[in-house]
Amino acid sequence: MNLIIWTIVVSLLGIAVGSFINVVVFRTKENQPLTGRSKCRTCLEPVQGIDLVPVVSFFALKGRCRRCSSVIEWQYPMVELAMGIIFGLLFIRIVLEIAIPGFVSQDELVLLFIRDAVIASFLLIIFVYDFKYSYILDKFSVPAMLIALLLNAALGASVPDLLLGGFLIGSFFAFQFLVSRGKWVGGGDIRMGMLMGFFLGLKLGAVALFLSYVMGAVIGILLIVFKHRKPDSHVPFGTFMALAMFAALFFGQDLLNWYLGFFG
């Protein structure tokens, strides 16, 4: 029972973080400061406090502004709920000790949760921003790289392995960038590749890299089949890289062991 209650509490915290993530995404795009009262993006009138309750206010208002009745984007509740679910899953992972890295001791589980929650928040920002605007901003990816490296080092991870992972995966995208002159991948993908290595290390980073291409191929084909995109349309690859990194936290080692099992 305590696990359920605490998971709900942590998930509510995640929902609150998700609300802030929406603010970050929209205000960054509109070049506005993160401080100051929230306003309707159509009539520009300040939003009342009662209408700022994450998820609840959206449905209470039936997805429309109280003043001008303009449609509120579904991004708001979806990002809030997604962050709540992510925080809940990360908490359960720590409590049940699922896929805990070998370098993490029992008394470091709280720090591991903090690491994962912080990086997951950055990944969701990158996911949403790249999905909406097809751009990965350094102001999100670079801090995430540094935080991942520092927190992993504090947890006792092998710093050479982290640096090697970041260098090799980043170089993989840098090579494509140079060969295609920026047509295949962008500079943001290089930084995301480095983040993969700094966050997951070389082995799990490689698994995340593989998963990102699988996800990109499957979803890209589905979008083309259902005529949501043309074959030559740009696919925001950062979204798949963010998803793959999160998936690798839970399943990366199992997938790696399964693959290596083929070689005896």
Secondary structure, 3 states (H helix, E strand, C coil): CHHHHHHHHHHHHHHHHHHHHHHHHHHHHCCCCCCCCCECCCCCCECCHHHCCCCHHHHHCCCECCCCCCECCCHHHHHHHHHHHHHHHHHHHHHCCCCCCCCCCHHHHHHHHHHHHHHHHHHHHHHHHHHHHCCCCHHHHHHHHHHHHHHHHHHCCCHHHHHHHHHHHHHHHHHHHHHHCCCCCCHHHHHHHHHHHHHHHHHHHHHHHHHHHHHHHHHHHHHHHCCCCCCCCCCCHHHHHHHHHHHHHHHHHHHHHHHHHCCC
